[in-house]
Amino acid sequence: MEFRDIPVVDDPEKVIERHFDGLYSGPVALSPIPGGQTAADQALATLDIAGYAATRSEVLPKERRGASVLSPYIRHNLLPLGEVYQAVKDAPARDREKFRDELLWQEYARHLYARVGTRLFSNLRFEATWDTPGDGWNRDMACVDEVASELETDGWLVNQTRMWLASHWTVRNGAGWLHGQERMHRELIDGSRAANLLGWQWTVGSGTGKPYGFARWQVEKRAPGLCERCPLSSQCPIEEFPDSTPLRELADEPLLRHDSDPEATAGPDRPIRLRSPEYVLLTIDSLGDDDPALQAHPELPVVFVFNEPALTRLQLSAKRIGFYLQTLADLSTRRDVRVLLGDPYVFTEQYSVAVTYAPVPSFKKFTRLAEVHPYPWLRRPHGGSVRSFSAWRRGLGK
């Protein structure tokens, strides 16, 4: 397959227009949350989670929000979970524990996806509508339009409004959650299959048996004043909670209860070296300066290959591509970086590369790697139950 060089220092919007035609969806625009290690380090340096436990779910006005907005940097390991976990060690106890719980939820999602893989694209434990096509967001409602517009403009949402959109899509409107999560994944600059799929499974009840109900009182509590601006305020479609419908429990998935080879799920715990690498290859699962392969080879040039076949299929938003371009441009001020458009799996067949293991199914498509470095887990996966967050935490043993 032919590889095309992509500039890493030009205006990201111009780069997208010139080099990514047909490979993205929506308008060419950047998120107000900038990509790059420099931006990530600044966000962590100014992090203050005092009051987080009480305000993390606030929606409007934005200045009331207690959410950290670190998730785009955490998702791409610009900020490894372990670093963020330690950064809040001196925060007030209640806020520290709640914040760390959310970090552990991210780790749980990664463990679950690493173990069950593409099985996460279908109902895990309970039968819920998952493959019915259609758009489940009624944009005539101010609460839905406000949140969906923020998703499309910023590429980021607080967790509360992610649940609103997921619940409204499926629990209220009966559209398939798989299509809904794909719609959200296309826009999110912190878009992670692990976290997004798990979040939708939890919200629609396919992971727990208890769908999350979205109703007006939540909007009035978390976004006061929004309902008054809604054209449907006097005829609100979500005035009350939706009727509760019991979900049928599915046959048990053995992998949810036990992993016979957790070390294979976790990936190597030390570098695997087969031959000398020519390049360090970065993936979207590890773009930070502390990428283990990057740290091991400060003398080697760095390569990132935008996966053209995947972009053609996924049609990610320009904001997501722009976030990657900003991150790579920032890295190029410290390292020799080459950005390509093509097929990363073909690239590794043609060149010797060192890469950091990624706990995602697609990593298995790499068949001829020179070196594989350990993934920076917050906690290494265990072989016990992952049927729920609490069961997974018990398996950690601490």
DAMOHU-V558651 format. One line per field, one symbol per residue. psi: psi as a letter, one per 30 degrees, with the letter a starting at -180 (. if undefined). burial: + if it has 24 or more other ideal C-beta (glycine too) atoms within 12 Angstrom, else -. Layout:
BEGIN
psi: ???
burial: ???
END
This chain:
BEGIN
psi: kkkkkkkgflkeeeeeeefgkggllaljllkfjklkeeeeeeeefgkjgkgeefgfgkekleffkfkfgfeeeeeggejkeeeeeffgfglkeeeeeeeeeeeeeeeeeeeeeeefbfffflkefkjlkfgkllkgkjffkeeeeeeeeeefefgklleefeeeeeeeeeeefglkfeeeeeeeeeekfgjkeeeeeeeeeeeffffffjkkkklefeeeefikfeefgkfgefhkfhelklkkjkkkklkkjeffekjfifeeefakglkjjelklflkkklffjglfgkeeeefiffklkkkjkjeeeeeeehllfeeeeeeeeeeeeefffljkkklkbjfeeeffflklklkkkhleffffkfikekklkkikekkklgakgfleeeeeeffg.
burial: -----+++---+--++--++--++++-++++-+++++-++--++--+-+--++-++++++----+++++++++++++++++++++-++--+---++-++++++++++++++++++++-++++++++-+++-----+++--++++++++-++++++++++++++++++++++++++++++++++++++++++++++++++++++++++++-++++++-++--++--++--+-----+++--------+-----+-++--+--+--++++--+-----+-++++++++++++++++-++--+++++++++-++--+-+++++++++++++++++--+-+++++++++-++--++++++++++--+--+--+++++++++++++++++++++--+--++--
END
